[in-house]
Amino acid sequence: MAWYEPRRRVGVYYPAPLNWIVRAVREFNYRLRLALDAPGVEAAQFFAMQRAHYQRQRAADEYARGYMTGWRECFHACVEAIEDEMSHADEAWEIGALLTGGGKPPRPDN
């Protein structure tokens, strides 16, 4: 067998001495195409910079998403606490009456 193509599930066969030569030529052509299609140094550096920027941007977006989620949870907890205090607004008048002398607070036993 000279080589096997897993995507097509096909084995390519040549006679015994020829299969090594055909395989070597195929490998050489593959590596030559890789070398010729590879970007230049500047392009490779530019792609690396883009990749690093994209990764930093993705991390910043994830942080911002988590920050906003936490902020919303905190805001909703504060709104619930304020609504709870507003529902007990009648107790504020009782405290006002105690402070103005309308009633005396209970004394703790010492």
Biopython code that builds the backbone (N, CA, C, O; Angstrom):
import numpy as np
from Bio.PDB.StructureBuilder import StructureBuilder

atoms = [
    (1, "MET", "N", (0.853, -1.170, 0.000)),
    (1, "MET", "CA", (0.000, 0.000, 0.000)),
    (1, "MET", "C", (0.903, 1.238, 0.000)),
    (1, "MET", "O", (1.846, 1.328, 0.786)),
    (2, "ALA", "N", (0.606, 2.177, -0.879)),
    (2, "ALA", "CA", (1.402, 3.398, -0.961)),
    (2, "ALA", "C", (0.928, 4.395, 0.098)),
    (2, "ALA", "O", (1.742, 4.968, 0.822)),
    (3, "TRP", "N", (-0.390, 4.603, 0.187)),
    (3, "TRP", "CA", (-0.946, 5.467, 1.231)),
    (3, "TRP", "C", (-2.416, 5.158, 1.418)),
    (3, "TRP", "O", (-3.035, 4.465, 0.609)),
    (4, "TYR", "N", (-2.965, 5.689, 2.507)),
    (4, "TYR", "CA", (-4.360, 5.466, 2.851)),
    (4, "TYR", "C", (-5.024, 6.824, 3.007)),
    (4, "TYR", "O", (-4.473, 7.709, 3.661)),
    (5, "GLU", "N", (-6.185, 7.001, 2.424)),
    (5, "GLU", "CA", (-6.936, 8.245, 2.537)),
    (5, "GLU", "C", (-8.123, 7.999, 3.467)),
    (5, "GLU", "O", (-9.131, 7.430, 3.048)),
    (6, "PRO", "N", (-8.008, 8.427, 4.733)),
    (6, "PRO", "CA", (-9.064, 8.115, 5.701)),
    (6, "PRO", "C", (-10.398, 8.800, 5.407)),
    (6, "PRO", "O", (-11.452, 8.261, 5.743)),
    (7, "ARG", "N", (-10.367, 9.977, 4.787)),
    (7, "ARG", "CA", (-11.630, 10.662, 4.515)),
    (7, "ARG", "C", (-12.472, 9.871, 3.517)),
    (7, "ARG", "O", (-13.686, 9.742, 3.677)),
    (8, "ARG", "N", (-11.830, 9.357, 2.512)),
    (8, "ARG", "CA", (-12.538, 8.555, 1.505)),
    (8, "ARG", "C", (-12.514, 7.068, 1.836)),
    (8, "ARG", "O", (-13.194, 6.274, 1.186)),
    (9, "ARG", "N", (-11.739, 6.693, 2.839)),
    (9, "ARG", "CA", (-11.573, 5.289, 3.238)),
    (9, "ARG", "C", (-11.091, 4.445, 2.060)),
    (9, "ARG", "O", (-11.653, 3.401, 1.729)),
    (10, "VAL", "N", (-10.035, 4.944, 1.453)),
    (10, "VAL", "CA", (-9.484, 4.284, 0.277)),
    (10, "VAL", "C", (-7.993, 4.080, 0.490)),
    (10, "VAL", "O", (-7.285, 4.988, 0.926)),
    (11, "GLY", "N", (-7.534, 2.906, 0.183)),
    (11, "GLY", "CA", (-6.112, 2.613, 0.191)),
    (11, "GLY", "C", (-5.600, 2.609, -1.238)),
    (11, "GLY", "O", (-6.225, 2.022, -2.121)),
    (12, "VAL", "N", (-4.475, 3.254, -1.470)),
    (12, "VAL", "CA", (-3.898, 3.312, -2.811)),
    (12, "VAL", "C", (-2.717, 2.347, -2.838)),
    (12, "VAL", "O", (-1.805, 2.425, -2.015)),
    (13, "TYR", "N", (-2.762, 1.458, -3.785)),
    (13, "TYR", "CA", (-1.739, 0.408, -3.890)),
    (13, "TYR", "C", (-0.949, 0.544, -5.180)),
    (13, "TYR", "O", (-1.506, 0.878, -6.225)),
    (14, "TYR", "N", (0.351, 0.285, -5.103)),
    (14, "TYR", "CA", (1.245, 0.211, -6.257)),
    (14, "TYR", "C", (2.122, -1.009, -6.059)),
    (14, "TYR", "O", (2.207, -1.544, -4.954)),
    (15, "PRO", "N", (2.768, -1.449, -7.109)),
    (15, "PRO", "CA", (3.688, -2.579, -6.948)),
    (15, "PRO", "C", (4.795, -2.239, -5.951)),
    (15, "PRO", "O", (5.108, -1.068, -5.733)),
    (16, "ALA", "N", (5.379, -3.267, -5.351)),
    (16, "ALA", "CA", (6.273, -3.147, -4.197)),
    (16, "ALA", "C", (7.368, -2.096, -4.317)),
    (16, "ALA", "O", (7.410, -1.239, -3.434)),
    (17, "PRO", "N", (8.233, -2.062, -5.275)),
    (17, "PRO", "CA", (9.264, -1.022, -5.223)),
    (17, "PRO", "C", (8.710, 0.361, -5.588)),
    (17, "PRO", "O", (9.244, 1.378, -5.146)),
    (18, "LEU", "N", (7.649, 0.400, -6.388)),
    (18, "LEU", "CA", (7.103, 1.665, -6.861)),
    (18, "LEU", "C", (6.285, 2.386, -5.778)),
    (18, "LEU", "O", (6.178, 3.612, -5.809)),
    (19, "ASN", "N", (5.711, 1.650, -4.830)),
    (19, "ASN", "CA", (4.860, 2.282, -3.816)),
    (19, "ASN", "C", (5.656, 3.245, -2.936)),
    (19, "ASN", "O", (5.116, 4.269, -2.516)),
    (20, "TRP", "N", (6.921, 2.946, -2.645)),
    (20, "TRP", "CA", (7.733, 3.847, -1.815)),
    (20, "TRP", "C", (8.044, 5.141, -2.578)),
    (20, "TRP", "O", (8.027, 6.228, -2.001)),
    (21, "ILE", "N", (8.319, 5.015, -3.842)),
    (21, "ILE", "CA", (8.633, 6.195, -4.661)),
    (21, "ILE", "C", (7.398, 7.083, -4.805)),
    (21, "ILE", "O", (7.481, 8.301, -4.653)),
    (22, "VAL", "N", (6.263, 6.471, -5.097)),
    (22, "VAL", "CA", (5.021, 7.244, -5.263)),
    (22, "VAL", "C", (4.638, 7.913, -3.947)),
    (22, "VAL", "O", (4.198, 9.062, -3.936)),
    (23, "ARG", "N", (4.805, 7.203, -2.853)),
    (23, "ARG", "CA", (4.495, 7.788, -1.535)),
    (23, "ARG", "C", (5.425, 8.961, -1.237)),
    (23, "ARG", "O", (4.972, 9.989, -0.733)),
    (24, "ALA", "N", (6.725, 8.824, -1.541)),
    (24, "ALA", "CA", (7.691, 9.898, -1.298)),
    (24, "ALA", "C", (7.382, 11.114, -2.174)),
    (24, "ALA", "O", (7.486, 12.250, -1.711)),
    (25, "VAL", "N", (7.007, 10.888, -3.423)),
    (25, "VAL", "CA", (6.654, 11.995, -4.320)),
    (25, "VAL", "C", (5.396, 12.698, -3.811)),
    (25, "VAL", "O", (5.320, 13.927, -3.812)),
    (26, "ARG", "N", (4.432, 11.928, -3.387)),
    (26, "ARG", "CA", (3.191, 12.517, -2.846)),
    (26, "ARG", "C", (3.485, 13.347, -1.603)),
    (26, "ARG", "O", (2.957, 14.450, -1.462)),
    (27, "GLU", "N", (4.318, 12.836, -0.701)),
    (27, "GLU", "CA", (4.686, 13.563, 0.521)),
    (27, "GLU", "C", (5.459, 14.834, 0.171)),
    (27, "GLU", "O", (5.220, 15.884, 0.767)),
    (28, "PHE", "N", (6.378, 14.749, -0.782)),
    (28, "PHE", "CA", (7.152, 15.920, -1.197)),
    (28, "PHE", "C", (6.232, 16.997, -1.778)),
    (28, "PHE", "O", (6.374, 18.176, -1.454)),
    (29, "ASN", "N", (5.297, 16.594, -2.631)),
    (29, "ASN", "CA", (4.342, 17.549, -3.207)),
    (29, "ASN", "C", (3.494, 18.209, -2.118)),
    (29, "ASN", "O", (3.226, 19.409, -2.174)),
    (30, "TYR", "N", (3.083, 17.436, -1.148)),
    (30, "TYR", "CA", (2.279, 17.971, -0.044)),
    (30, "TYR", "C", (3.068, 19.026, 0.735)),
    (30, "TYR", "O", (2.559, 20.114, 1.006)),
    (31, "ARG", "N", (4.296, 18.702, 1.089)),
    (31, "ARG", "CA", (5.124, 19.648, 1.849)),
    (31, "ARG", "C", (5.489, 20.874, 1.015)),
    (31, "ARG", "O", (5.589, 21.976, 1.556)),
    (32, "LEU", "N", (5.684, 20.705, -0.265)),
    (32, "LEU", "CA", (5.982, 21.829, -1.145)),
    (32, "LEU", "C", (4.776, 22.765, -1.224)),
    (32, "LEU", "O", (4.937, 23.984, -1.168)),
    (33, "ARG", "N", (3.570, 22.207, -1.355)),
    (33, "ARG", "CA", (2.352, 23.041, -1.368)),
    (33, "ARG", "C", (2.186, 23.788, -0.054)),
    (33, "ARG", "O", (1.792, 24.954, -0.050)),
    (34, "LEU", "N", (2.484, 23.124, 1.068)),
    (34, "LEU", "CA", (2.411, 23.806, 2.365)),
    (34, "LEU", "C", (3.378, 24.983, 2.420)),
    (34, "LEU", "O", (3.026, 26.065, 2.891)),
    (35, "ALA", "N", (4.576, 24.770, 1.944)),
    (35, "ALA", "CA", (5.592, 25.824, 1.984)),
    (35, "ALA", "C", (5.220, 26.987, 1.070)),
    (35, "ALA", "O", (5.406, 28.147, 1.437)),
    (36, "LEU", "N", (4.704, 26.690, -0.099)),
    (36, "LEU", "CA", (4.356, 27.758, -1.038)),
    (36, "LEU", "C", (3.096, 28.511, -0.613)),
    (36, "LEU", "O", (2.981, 29.711, -0.861)),
    (37, "ASP", "N", (2.153, 27.821, 0.022)),
    (37, "ASP", "CA", (0.906, 28.450, 0.452)),
    (37, "ASP", "C", (1.028, 29.148, 1.799)),
    (37, "ASP", "O", (0.117, 29.871, 2.202)),
    (38, "ALA", "N", (2.128, 28.946, 2.494)),
    (38, "ALA", "CA", (2.304, 29.553, 3.819)),
    (38, "ALA", "C", (2.442, 31.066, 3.668)),
    (38, "ALA", "O", (3.054, 31.543, 2.713)),
    (39, "PRO", "N", (1.874, 31.820, 4.610)),
    (39, "PRO", "CA", (1.997, 33.283, 4.515)),
    (39, "PRO", "C", (3.424, 33.725, 4.821)),
    (39, "PRO", "O", (4.197, 32.994, 5.440)),
    (40, "GLY", "N", (3.754, 34.918, 4.381)),
    (40, "GLY", "CA", (5.074, 35.475, 4.654)),
    (40, "GLY", "C", (5.219, 35.811, 6.134)),
    (40, "GLY", "O", (4.273, 35.659, 6.907)),
    (41, "VAL", "N", (6.388, 36.260, 6.518)),
    (41, "VAL", "CA", (6.666, 36.553, 7.921)),
    (41, "VAL", "C", (5.741, 37.645, 8.435)),
    (41, "VAL", "O", (5.163, 37.517, 9.514)),
    (42, "GLU", "N", (5.598, 38.732, 7.657)),
    (42, "GLU", "CA", (4.749, 39.834, 8.097)),
    (42, "GLU", "C", (3.300, 39.391, 8.237)),
    (42, "GLU", "O", (2.628, 39.751, 9.205)),
    (43, "ALA", "N", (2.824, 38.625, 7.290)),
    (43, "ALA", "CA", (1.443, 38.152, 7.350)),
    (43, "ALA", "C", (1.237, 37.217, 8.534)),
    (43, "ALA", "O", (0.208, 37.277, 9.207)),
    (44, "ALA", "N", (2.215, 36.354, 8.786)),
    (44, "ALA", "CA", (2.095, 35.439, 9.927)),
    (44, "ALA", "C", (2.071, 36.221, 11.239)),
    (44, "ALA", "O", (1.307, 35.890, 12.145)),
    (45, "GLN", "N", (2.918, 37.274, 11.345)),
    (45, "GLN", "CA", (2.895, 38.102, 12.547)),
    (45, "GLN", "C", (1.572, 38.834, 12.679)),
    (45, "GLN", "O", (1.032, 38.950, 13.780)),
    (46, "PHE", "N", (1.045, 39.331, 11.564)),
    (46, "PHE", "CA", (-0.243, 40.017, 11.585)),
    (46, "PHE", "C", (-1.352, 39.072, 12.040)),
    (46, "PHE", "O", (-2.200, 39.455, 12.846)),
    (47, "PHE", "N", (-1.353, 37.849, 11.533)),
    (47, "PHE", "CA", (-2.359, 36.863, 11.947)),
    (47, "PHE", "C", (-2.225, 36.533, 13.427)),
    (47, "PHE", "O", (-3.229, 36.371, 14.121)),
    (48, "ALA", "N", (-0.995, 36.435, 13.915)),
    (48, "ALA", "CA", (-0.782, 36.162, 15.342)),
    (48, "ALA", "C", (-1.299, 37.317, 16.190)),
    (48, "ALA", "O", (-1.895, 37.094, 17.244)),
    (49, "MET", "N", (-1.074, 38.556, 15.737)),
    (49, "MET", "CA", (-1.582, 39.715, 16.474)),
    (49, "MET", "C", (-3.110, 39.726, 16.474)),
    (49, "MET", "O", (-3.730, 40.019, 17.497)),
    (50, "GLN", "N", (-3.719, 39.408, 15.326)),
    (50, "GLN", "CA", (-5.183, 39.340, 15.260)),
    (50, "GLN", "C", (-5.724, 38.274, 16.200)),
    (50, "GLN", "O", (-6.720, 38.496, 16.887)),
    (51, "ARG", "N", (-5.068, 37.117, 16.232)),
    (51, "ARG", "CA", (-5.512, 36.023, 17.090)),
    (51, "ARG", "C", (-5.420, 36.430, 18.560)),
    (51, "ARG", "O", (-6.337, 36.165, 19.337)),
    (52, "ALA", "N", (-4.314, 37.076, 18.942)),
    (52, "ALA", "CA", (-4.146, 37.523, 20.332)),
    (52, "ALA", "C", (-5.187, 38.579, 20.687)),
    (52, "ALA", "O", (-5.737, 38.560, 21.789)),
    (53, "HIS", "N", (-5.462, 39.500, 19.763)),
    (53, "HIS", "CA", (-6.470, 40.531, 20.015)),
    (53, "HIS", "C", (-7.851, 39.901, 20.184)),
    (53, "HIS", "O", (-8.615, 40.286, 21.069)),
    (54, "TYR", "N", (-8.159, 38.934, 19.329)),
    (54, "TYR", "CA", (-9.454, 38.262, 19.419)),
    (54, "TYR", "C", (-9.594, 37.544, 20.765)),
    (54, "TYR", "O", (-10.660, 37.592, 21.380)),
    (55, "GLN", "N", (-8.538, 36.887, 21.222)),
    (55, "GLN", "CA", (-8.603, 36.188, 22.510)),
    (55, "GLN", "C", (-8.769, 37.167, 23.657)),
    (55, "GLN", "O", (-9.540, 36.901, 24.579)),
    (56, "ARG", "N", (-8.055, 38.312, 23.627)),
    (56, "ARG", "CA", (-8.224, 39.331, 24.667)),
    (56, "ARG", "C", (-9.630, 39.907, 24.638)),
    (56, "ARG", "O", (-10.237, 40.128, 25.686)),
    (57, "GLN", "N", (-10.148, 40.152, 23.436)),
    (57, "GLN", "CA", (-11.497, 40.708, 23.302)),
    (57, "GLN", "C", (-12.537, 39.726, 23.834)),
    (57, "GLN", "O", (-13.492, 40.127, 24.499)),
    (58, "ARG", "N", (-12.352, 38.446, 23.543)),
    (58, "ARG", "CA", (-13.295, 37.438, 24.034)),
    (58, "ARG", "C", (-13.267, 37.363, 25.559)),
    (58, "ARG", "O", (-14.314, 37.244, 26.194)),
    (59, "ALA", "N", (-12.071, 37.432, 26.147)),
    (59, "ALA", "CA", (-11.966, 37.420, 27.614)),
    (59, "ALA", "C", (-12.612, 38.660, 28.217)),
    (59, "ALA", "O", (-13.279, 38.572, 29.248)),
    (60, "ALA", "N", (-12.419, 39.821, 27.580)),
    (60, "ALA", "CA", (-13.036, 41.053, 28.077)),
    (60, "ALA", "C", (-14.553, 40.977, 27.972)),
    (60, "ALA", "O", (-15.254, 41.430, 28.877)),
    (61, "ASP", "N", (-15.064, 40.421, 26.900)),
    (61, "ASP", "CA", (-16.518, 40.276, 26.745)),
    (61, "ASP", "C", (-17.093, 39.340, 27.801)),
    (61, "ASP", "O", (-18.154, 39.613, 28.364)),
    (62, "GLU", "N", (-16.393, 38.234, 28.073)),
    (62, "GLU", "CA", (-16.856, 37.312, 29.110)),
    (62, "GLU", "C", (-16.850, 37.983, 30.474)),
    (62, "GLU", "O", (-17.777, 37.790, 31.261)),
    (63, "TYR", "N", (-15.808, 38.778, 30.770)),
    (63, "TYR", "CA", (-15.739, 39.490, 32.046)),
    (63, "TYR", "C", (-16.876, 40.500, 32.143)),
    (63, "TYR", "O", (-17.535, 40.601, 33.177)),
    (64, "ALA", "N", (-17.106, 41.250, 31.062)),
    (64, "ALA", "CA", (-18.165, 42.256, 31.081)),
    (64, "ALA", "C", (-19.526, 41.603, 31.243)),
    (64, "ALA", "O", (-20.381, 42.122, 31.961)),
    (65, "ARG", "N", (-19.735, 40.482, 30.591)),
    (65, "ARG", "CA", (-21.015, 39.774, 30.717)),
    (65, "ARG", "C", (-21.232, 39.326, 32.161)),
    (65, "ARG", "O", (-22.333, 39.466, 32.694)),
    (66, "GLY", "N", (-20.197, 38.794, 32.792)),
    (66, "GLY", "CA", (-20.304, 38.375, 34.184)),
    (66, "GLY", "C", (-20.489, 39.557, 35.111)),
    (66, "GLY", "O", (-21.248, 39.476, 36.077)),
    (67, "TYR", "N", (-19.794, 40.670, 34.826)),
    (67, "TYR", "CA", (-19.921, 41.879, 35.647)),
    (67, "TYR", "C", (-21.342, 42.408, 35.576)),
    (67, "TYR", "O", (-21.922, 42.768, 36.600)),
    (68, "MET", "N", (-21.912, 42.458, 34.369)),
    (68, "MET", "CA", (-23.276, 42.974, 34.220)),
    (68, "MET", "C", (-24.291, 42.045, 34.880)),
    (68, "MET", "O", (-25.277, 42.513, 35.449)),
    (69, "THR", "N", (-24.065, 40.765, 34.814)),
    (69, "THR", "CA", (-24.965, 39.815, 35.470)),
    (69, "THR", "C", (-24.931, 40.035, 36.980)),
    (69, "THR", "O", (-25.978, 40.068, 37.626)),
    (70, "GLY", "N", (-23.742, 40.185, 37.539)),
    (70, "GLY", "CA", (-23.609, 40.436, 38.973)),
    (70, "GLY", "C", (-24.222, 41.763, 39.360)),
    (70, "GLY", "O", (-24.853, 41.872, 40.412)),
    (71, "TRP", "N", (-24.045, 42.785, 38.515)),
    (71, "TRP", "CA", (-24.617, 44.094, 38.805)),
    (71, "TRP", "C", (-26.137, 44.021, 38.816)),
    (71, "TRP", "O", (-26.783, 44.609, 39.684)),
    (72, "ARG", "N", (-26.710, 43.303, 37.856)),
    (72, "ARG", "CA", (-28.180, 43.168, 37.805)),
    (72, "ARG", "C", (-28.696, 42.433, 39.038)),
    (72, "ARG", "O", (-29.711, 42.821, 39.615)),
    (73, "GLU", "N", (-27.998, 41.375, 39.440)),
    (73, "GLU", "CA", (-28.421, 40.647, 40.641)),
    (73, "GLU", "C", (-28.382, 41.556, 41.862)),
    (73, "GLU", "O", (-29.306, 41.541, 42.675)),
    (74, "CYS", "N", (-27.320, 42.350, 41.997)),
    (74, "CYS", "CA", (-27.192, 43.280, 43.122)),
    (74, "CYS", "C", (-28.292, 44.332, 43.063)),
    (74, "CYS", "O", (-28.892, 44.663, 44.086)),
    (75, "PHE", "N", (-28.558, 44.857, 41.870)),
    (75, "PHE", "CA", (-29.598, 45.867, 41.710)),
    (75, "PHE", "C", (-30.960, 45.314, 42.108)),
    (75, "PHE", "O", (-31.718, 45.980, 42.813)),
    (76, "HIS", "N", (-31.277, 44.100, 41.661)),
    (76, "HIS", "CA", (-32.571, 43.495, 42.003)),
    (76, "HIS", "C", (-32.664, 43.241, 43.505)),
    (76, "HIS", "O", (-33.736, 43.409, 44.087)),
    (77, "ALA", "N", (-31.578, 42.844, 44.137)),
    (77, "ALA", "CA", (-31.587, 42.646, 45.589)),
    (77, "ALA", "C", (-31.824, 43.972, 46.304)),
    (77, "ALA", "O", (-32.554, 44.012, 47.295)),
    (78, "CYS", "N", (-31.224, 45.053, 45.824)),
    (78, "CYS", "CA", (-31.437, 46.368, 46.433)),
    (78, "CYS", "C", (-32.876, 46.832, 46.237)),
    (78, "CYS", "O", (-33.481, 47.384, 47.156)),
    (79, "VAL", "N", (-33.422, 46.614, 45.054)),
    (79, "VAL", "CA", (-34.822, 47.002, 44.797)),
    (79, "VAL", "C", (-35.748, 46.218, 45.713)),
    (79, "VAL", "O", (-36.692, 46.782, 46.267)),
    (80, "GLU", "N", (-35.491, 44.930, 45.881)),
    (80, "GLU", "CA", (-36.332, 44.131, 46.791)),
    (80, "GLU", "C", (-36.226, 44.642, 48.223)),
    (80, "GLU", "O", (-37.229, 44.695, 48.933)),
    (81, "ALA", "N", (-35.022, 45.019, 48.658)),
    (81, "ALA", "CA", (-34.855, 45.543, 50.013)),
    (81, "ALA", "C", (-35.595, 46.863, 50.180)),
    (81, "ALA", "O", (-36.216, 47.097, 51.217)),
    (82, "ILE", "N", (-35.536, 47.729, 49.170)),
    (82, "ILE", "CA", (-36.250, 49.007, 49.242)),
    (82, "ILE", "C", (-37.754, 48.773, 49.254)),
    (82, "ILE", "O", (-38.475, 49.405, 50.026)),
    (83, "GLU", "N", (-38.231, 47.866, 48.401)),
    (83, "GLU", "CA", (-39.667, 47.573, 48.384)),
    (83, "GLU", "C", (-40.114, 46.982, 49.710)),
    (83, "GLU", "O", (-41.217, 47.267, 50.177)),
    (84, "ASP", "N", (-39.267, 46.161, 50.319)),
    (84, "ASP", "CA", (-39.591, 45.591, 51.625)),
    (84, "ASP", "C", (-39.682, 46.693, 52.669)),
    (84, "ASP", "O", (-40.593, 46.680, 53.496)),
    (85, "GLU", "N", (-38.753, 47.651, 52.649)),
    (85, "GLU", "CA", (-38.785, 48.770, 53.585)),
    (85, "GLU", "C", (-40.007, 49.645, 53.345)),
    (85, "GLU", "O", (-40.621, 50.137, 54.292)),
    (86, "MET", "N", (-40.357, 49.836, 52.090)),
    (86, "MET", "CA", (-41.524, 50.675, 51.778)),
    (86, "MET", "C", (-42.816, 49.999, 52.210)),
    (86, "MET", "O", (-43.789, 50.677, 52.539)),
    (87, "SER", "N", (-42.837, 48.687, 52.212)),
    (87, "SER", "CA", (-44.047, 47.990, 52.656)),
    (87, "SER", "C", (-44.226, 48.099, 54.163)),
    (87, "SER", "O", (-45.331, 47.903, 54.669)),
    (88, "HIS", "N", (-43.161, 48.406, 54.884)),
    (88, "HIS", "CA", (-43.239, 48.595, 56.339)),
    (88, "HIS", "C", (-43.184, 50.079, 56.690)),
    (88, "HIS", "O", (-42.606, 50.445, 57.713)),
    (89, "ALA", "N", (-43.761, 50.920, 55.878)),
    (89, "ALA", "CA", (-43.701, 52.367, 56.090)),
    (89, "ALA", "C", (-44.477, 52.789, 57.336)),
    (89, "ALA", "O", (-44.146, 53.811, 57.937)),
    (90, "ASP", "N", (-45.492, 52.039, 57.738)),
    (90, "ASP", "CA", (-46.282, 52.406, 58.911)),
    (90, "ASP", "C", (-45.444, 52.327, 60.187)),
    (90, "ASP", "O", (-45.751, 53.020, 61.158)),
    (91, "GLU", "N", (-44.397, 51.503, 60.212)),
    (91, "GLU", "CA", (-43.536, 51.419, 61.388)),
    (91, "GLU", "C", (-42.723, 52.691, 61.583)),
    (91, "GLU", "O", (-42.315, 52.992, 62.705)),
    (92, "ALA", "N", (-42.482, 53.434, 60.525)),
    (92, "ALA", "CA", (-41.737, 54.686, 60.643)),
    (92, "ALA", "C", (-42.507, 55.681, 61.497)),
    (92, "ALA", "O", (-41.906, 56.442, 62.256)),
    (93, "TRP", "N", (-43.844, 55.683, 61.380)),
    (93, "TRP", "CA", (-44.652, 56.606, 62.186)),
    (93, "TRP", "C", (-44.602, 56.213, 63.645)),
    (93, "TRP", "O", (-44.614, 57.083, 64.516)),
    (94, "GLU", "N", (-44.545, 54.925, 63.936)),
    (94, "GLU", "CA", (-44.452, 54.482, 65.330)),
    (94, "GLU", "C", (-43.128, 54.925, 65.940)),
    (94, "GLU", "O", (-43.091, 55.334, 67.101)),
    (95, "ILE", "N", (-42.044, 54.850, 65.175)),
    (95, "ILE", "CA", (-40.745, 55.300, 65.680)),
    (95, "ILE", "C", (-40.767, 56.803, 65.886)),
    (95, "ILE", "O", (-40.202, 57.306, 66.857)),
    (96, "GLY", "N", (-41.423, 57.529, 64.972)),
    (96, "GLY", "CA", (-41.540, 58.977, 65.131)),
    (96, "GLY", "C", (-42.299, 59.337, 66.398)),
    (96, "GLY", "O", (-41.934, 60.297, 67.076)),
    (97, "ALA", "N", (-43.337, 58.595, 66.729)),
    (97, "ALA", "CA", (-44.103, 58.862, 67.943)),
    (97, "ALA", "C", (-43.247, 58.598, 69.171)),
    (97, "ALA", "O", (-43.347, 59.330, 70.155)),
    (98, "LEU", "N", (-42.425, 57.587, 69.138)),
    (98, "LEU", "CA", (-41.541, 57.308, 70.273)),
    (98, "LEU", "C", (-40.526, 58.428, 70.460)),
    (98, "LEU", "O", (-40.214, 58.794, 71.593)),
    (99, "LEU", "N", (-40.011, 58.970, 69.376)),
    (99, "LEU", "CA", (-38.991, 60.003, 69.465)),
    (99, "LEU", "C", (-39.563, 61.349, 69.918)),
    (99, "LEU", "O", (-38.855, 62.129, 70.555)),
    (100, "THR", "N", (-40.796, 61.630, 69.610)),
    (100, "THR", "CA", (-41.388, 62.916, 69.992)),
    (100, "THR", "C", (-42.032, 62.864, 71.374)),
    (100, "THR", "O", (-42.552, 63.880, 71.835)),
    (101, "GLY", "N", (-42.015, 61.744, 72.033)),
    (101, "GLY", "CA", (-42.571, 61.642, 73.372)),
    (101, "GLY", "C", (-43.987, 61.127, 73.413)),
    (101, "GLY", "O", (-44.612, 61.103, 74.474)),
    (102, "GLY", "N", (-44.492, 60.722, 72.293)),
    (102, "GLY", "CA", (-45.856, 60.212, 72.241)),
    (102, "GLY", "C", (-45.965, 58.866, 72.916)),
    (102, "GLY", "O", (-47.074, 58.418, 73.210)),
    (103, "GLY", "N", (-44.898, 58.234, 73.161)),
    (103, "GLY", "CA", (-44.873, 56.938, 73.809)),
    (103, "GLY", "C", (-43.491, 56.679, 74.310)),
    (103, "GLY", "O", (-42.527, 57.236, 73.784)),
    (104, "LYS", "N", (-43.363, 55.867, 75.291)),
    (104, "LYS", "CA", (-42.049, 55.578, 75.850)),
    (104, "LYS", "C", (-41.584, 54.208, 75.392)),
    (104, "LYS", "O", (-42.356, 53.249, 75.377)),
    (105, "PRO", "N", (-40.308, 54.126, 75.018)),
    (105, "PRO", "CA", (-39.800, 52.809, 74.612)),
    (105, "PRO", "C", (-39.698, 51.907, 75.814)),
    (105, "PRO", "O", (-39.497, 52.392, 76.928)),
    (106, "PRO", "N", (-39.825, 50.638, 75.630)),
    (106, "PRO", "CA", (-39.687, 49.702, 76.765)),
    (106, "PRO", "C", (-38.263, 49.719, 77.286)),
    (106, "PRO", "O", (-37.304, 49.811, 76.520)),
    (107, "ARG", "N", (-38.142, 49.629, 78.610)),
    (107, "ARG", "CA", (-36.823, 49.635, 79.242)),
    (107, "ARG", "C", (-36.333, 48.212, 79.409)),
    (107, "ARG", "O", (-37.078, 47.325, 79.824)),
    (108, "PRO", "N", (-35.098, 48.014, 79.086)),
    (108, "PRO", "CA", (-34.562, 46.667, 79.309)),
    (108, "PRO", "C", (-34.312, 46.457, 80.809)),
    (108, "PRO", "O", (-33.917, 47.378, 81.522)),
    (109, "ASP", "N", (-34.547, 45.254, 81.255)),
    (109, "ASP", "CA", (-34.316, 44.926, 82.667)),
    (109, "ASP", "C", (-32.834, 44.692, 82.885)),
    (109, "ASP", "O", (-32.220, 43.851, 82.229)),
    (110, "ASN", "N", (-32.259, 45.457, 83.830)),
    (110, "ASN", "CA", (-30.839, 45.308, 84.127)),
    (110, "ASN", "C", (-30.668, 44.596, 85.414)),
    (110, "ASN", "O", (-29.539, 44.368, 85.849)),
]
sb = StructureBuilder()
sb.init_structure("model")
sb.init_model(0)
sb.init_chain("A")
sb.init_seg("    ")
for serial, (resi, resn, name, xyz) in enumerate(atoms, 1):
    if name == "N":
        sb.init_residue(resn, " ", resi, " ")
    sb.init_atom(name, np.array(xyz, "f"), 0.0, 1.0, " ", f" {name:<3s}", serial, name[0])
structure = sb.get_structure()
